[in-house]
Amino acid sequence: MCSDHGAHSPVGARAPVVREAPYAGEVIPLEPVESLSVTTVCDNTTDILLTDQGSAHRFPGRGAKVLTVAAPTLEEGQVIDGPVAEHGFSVHVAVTKRGVVHRFLFDAGVSPNGCRDNLARLGLAPTDLEAIVLSHGHFDHTTGLAGLVQALGRAGLPVVLHPEFWARRRIAVPGAEPSELPTTSRSALSDAGFEIIESRHPSFLLDGSVLVTGEVDRTSGFETGFAVHQAYRGASWEPDPLILDDQAVVVNVSGKGLVVITGCGHSGIVNICRYARRLTGIDRIHAVLGGFHLSGPLFEPIIGATCDALAELAPEVVVPAHCTGWKATHALAARFPDNFIQNSVGTRFDLVSSGAPGGPQRRGRR
C-alpha cells in the first residue's frame, strides 16, 4: 500500500488521512490500535432506560452534560434534549493509537439535520472529524450530510465511497409500481467543499488504523443480495441485487481482534466478516456492529444460516442495528445471549486493548 500521511502532525496541521492503492489480493497489514470508541449517532431505536452492559455505555452517561430544550407545557419550562431515532444509520468512531485520537464518521443518517443534531446532543463536535466514510449510496445513510455541511462550512473533509455510490436505484416489487430512491448529488458534495475519494479497492484511514473494505467478496453462498433492487445504467433499469458499493470499516484492537462496522450489510454480514479476515490475515473477530439487513420476507429465510455462520466466526460482541429487523435481532439475542448487546441511539461502545494506556493524550489533526 502507499506511504503514511502524517497522522502525528502537530495540532492545527491538515494532513491527508486516506491512502489507497490497487489491490491484488495481498494480505493488508492493519495496524493494531489501543482502543476504539463507537458512538451510535443515528439508528432506528432509542431507549434511555437501558443500562450499561459490558463495553456499552448508555446515554447520557454518569456526569455527562445533557442539553435541554424549551417545554412551555411543563412547570419547569424545559426538558431533556435526548437523541432522536430515525430510520437511518450513523456512528461516530474514535480510534486511539500511540496515545493519539483520530475521529471519523461512518454514514450520516436519513434526515437532513438528524446526524448534526444528535452529534450536538451527544457532545460530539463535527469539527473534530477527519474523514467521512459512506457505506453505500442509499439515502438513509447519506442525507444527513446536508446538516453537516451547515455545521462544518467548507471544511474540505475527505468523503470515502465506492464509484457505484452515485447510481440511481429503485425497488421493483413484482406486481407493484417501482419506487425510485433519492440519489445523492455529486455536485452538491463537491460544491460543499468535500474531497470525494472513490475506490473499489480497500483503503486505509488515519495512519493505517482503519481499513475501508471497498467492494466485498461474496463467498457465503446464501447471502445473495436484494432481489428487487435495480439500478439505472445507460438507458434502462437493470437488476442490481448485489449493491456492489456496500462496504464496511474494520479496526484491529490490540489483543482483541477485528471490529467490523457495517451500514446496511447488503454484502452480507458473514461475507463481510470473512472478507475482513482475508484482507487482514487476522482470524479473530472481536465485534460486529451495524445493519445486517435481515428484515422482511426476502431475508428472513437466511436468519438461521446467518446465525450458524456467525457462531463459527465467534464474535465476542454482537450489536445488530438499523435494518437487521425484529425477527433477526431476537434470533441473534437468543443464539448469542452472552455476546448480544441491544443498540440504541446515544450508546457508546468502548472496545479497549487490555494493555491500552489510561487515556488519550493528544488529538490528531486539530
N, C-alpha and C positions, 0 to 999 in steps of 0.2 A: 504494500500500500504506500501512500505518499508520506512525506515527512511531516513532523509535528508543526503545529501552528501557534506555538507560544501561549498555551493556556495559563502560564505562570507570569504573564506580563504584568507590569505594575498596575495598581488601581487607577482607573481612568483611561487606560490604554484600550484601543479597539483592535482585537486580533481575530483573524479568521478562525471559525470554530468547526468547520466541516472539512473533511478530506475524503476524497473518493477516487477510485481508480477502477478500470475494467477488471472484472472478477473472472478468474479462470478455474474456479473450483478448489482453490487452496484453502487450508485452514487459516483463519484470521486470528492473530493473537490479540484477544480482547483483554486489556489491562485490568487487573482487579482494582476495585475501589474499597475504601474503608467503610463507607456507609451510603445508603440510598434512602431518600425520603420521597414518597409518592403521595401527593395530596389530591383527593378527588374534588375537582372543581365543578364539573357537570356530570350528572348521571340521572337516571330515571327516578331514583328514590332518595329521600332524605328522612332521617329518623334521629332526632336529637335526644331520644331516650335510650339509645344504645350505649352500652358501657364499653370501656376499653377491653380489648381482647388480644392477648399476645402482642404482635407488632402493631396492632391497630389502635390508634388514639383518636377518640371521638371529639367532634365539635361540642363546645368551644375549647375544651381543654382547661386543666386546672390553672387558674391565674391569668387566663387569656383575656385580653381586652375585647369586649363584644360591642359592636355598633348598635345603635338604636335608631328608630325612625319615629316620626310623629304619629300618634294614635289618639285623635281627639275624643273618641268614644270611651277611652279609659280614664280613670281618675288621675292616674299618673301622667297622662298625656304623651306617653311614649311606650314603645315595645321593642323587644329584641329584633334586630335585623338579621335573621338567620339565613343560611344558604338556601337557595331555591332549586328544586329539582326540575328537570325538563328532559324530554326525550332526545338526549344527545349525550356526548361524552367528551370529557377533557380532564387531563391530570397535569398538575404541576410537579415537575421532577427536579430534585436537587441531589447531586452526587458529590461526595467528598473524597478527594484523593490527595494524599500527601498534605492534608490539612487545608486544602483549597476547595471551596464550594463553588460548583457551577450549577446553573439553573436553566431549564428549558421547559417549554410547554408542548405536550403531546395532545393534539386535537383541540378544538375550540368551541364545541357545543353547537346547539341548533338555533338559538335566538341571537339577534344582533348584539344584545348587551348582557346576556346571561353570564358568559365567561368573565367579562370585565367586572361585573357587579359582584359575582361570587368571589373573585380574587380579592376584591376590597373587603368583603365580609370576613374573609379568612386571613386577612392581614398579609397578603402576598402581593408584592409590588411588581406590576408588569415591567417596569424599568429595570428590574434585576435580571430579566430573561436574556439569554444569549442566543437563543435559537427557538424556532417553532418547527415541530415535525408533524406532518399531517398523514394520518394512517391511510386515507383514501379520499376520493372526491365527493362522497355523499354529503349532502348539505347539513345533516345532523352532527357532523364533525368539523364543519368549516365556517358556518355562518357567523360565529362569534368573533371572527377576525375583524368584522366591522367595528365592534366596540373597542377592540384592542387598538385599532388604528386611531380612534379618538383619544385613547389613553396614552399612546406612545408618540403620536406625531410621526414624522418621517425618521424612524429610528434606524432604518437600514438593516433590520434583523434578517438573517437567513431563514428562509422557509424551505424545508426539505420535503420533497414529494416525488412521486413516480410520474413519468411522462403521460400516462393514461389518466392521470388525475383530472384532466380538463374535459374528458369525453362527456358528451350529452348522454344521459341514461334515462331509462324508463322501466316501469314494471308493467309487464304484459301478461295478465292472468287470462287464460283461455276463457272465452265467453264474456269477457268484460272489456270496457273501453280502456286502452293503455293509459297509464298515468305517468307523465314525464316529471322527472325530479329536477329541482332547481340546480343550476350549474354555477360553480364559482367562476368569476370573471378574472381572466389573466391580466387584463389591462388595469382592472381596479386594484389588484395587489401590487402591480408594478408602479402604478401612479401613487400608491400609498407609501412607496419607498422600500418595500420588502425586496430582499435579494432572493430571487427564486432559484432554487437549486434542484434540478431534475435528474433522477438517476434510476435505472432499473437494477443497478448493482448495489451490493452492500456499501455502506459508507460509515465513517467514524464521525462522532461529535466529541468536542471538548477534550482534546488531548488524548484521544484513544480510549476514553472512559465509557462511551456509549456507542453501541452498534445499531445502525438502522438496517434492517434486513434487506431492503429492496424487495424485488419480486421473490415470492416464496415457492419453493418446490412443492408439488402435490404428490405425496407418497403414501398416504394412509389407505387409499382405496375406497373409503366410504365418505370422505369429505369432498363431494363432487360439485359443490357450488350452488348458486342461486338460479334455479332452472328458469324462472320467469323474468330474469333480468336481461335487459337489452341495452345496446349502445348504438349510437348513430355514427356510422362510418362511411365516409364518402357521400353517398346519395341515398342511403337506405338504413333502416333499423336492422341490426343483426343480433343474434344471440350473444350474450356476454355473461355466461354463468360464472366464470372464474374470477371476474373483477380483479384483474392482474395487478392493479395499482395498490391492492391491500398489502400493507407492510406493518411490521412491528418494531419495537425497540427492545434491546437486550443489554443488560448490565451484569457484570460479573462481580458479585460481592465476595470479597476475600474470605476464604474459609467456608463459605455457604453455598456458592454455586450461582447459576444463572437466574436472573429475574427477567421474565418475559412479560411485556406490557403490550396489549392489543387494543385496537379501536373497536372494530366490529368482529374481527376474526373471520372475515369472509374466506380467507385462505384455509380455514380450519385450524382450531387451536392445537390439534395434535400435529398437523403438518408444520405449523409454526414452531412448536417446541422441538420437533425433530430437526427442522432446518436450523434452528438456533444451535443445537448441539453439533450438527455437521459443520456449520460455519466456524464455530469457535474451538472445536475439538474438546469441549467440556461436556461431560455426560450428565452431571448433576444439575437438576432443575430445582432451584430453591423455592421459587414462587411464580405463579401465573396470575395475572391481574388484567381485567378488562372485559370487553364484549366477546362472547363466544358464539354468537349468532345461532342459537339452537331454539329459537322461538317459532311457533307456528307449525302447521301440518307438514310443510316441506322439510322441516329439520328435526322435528320431534322423533321420527323413526331412528335417528342416529344417536340419540342421547345415550343409550346403553353402550353402544360401541365406543363413544367418546369417553364415557366413564371408565370402561375397561382399559382403553389405551392410556388414559391419564394415570390410571393405577400403575401401569408398567413404568411410566415416566417418574412416578413417585414424588410429585412436588410436595414440599413441606408447608406451603401456604397456597390456598386456592381461593381466589376472590373473583367470582363471576359478576359481571356488571352489565349495564345498558341492555343490549339485545339478546342476552343469554336466555331470557324467558323464565316464567314462573316454574314450569314443569322441570326444566333442566336445572335451574338453581336448586330446587328441592331435591332432585336426584343427586346432585353433586354434594349437597349438605349431608344426605343420608349415606352416600358412599365414602365420603371423607370427613367423618364427624370431628376428627382431631385437627384437621387441616383447613376446613372451610371457615371463612370469615365473611360475614354479611357486609356488603359495601353500603355506603351512604355518603351523600354529598357532604363534604367537610371532614371526612375521615382521613387521617394521615397515617400511612404505613411506614414505620421506621425499620429498615432492614439493615442490620449492622453486623460487621465482622466482629468475632469475639475478641480480636486483637486491635480493634479500632481505638484511636485516641479519644480523649474525653469530649472533644467538640471541635467545631470549625474554628480556625484561627484567622483566616482572611478570605476574601471573596475574589472570584475571578471576574475579569472584565471591568467591573465598576467598583 
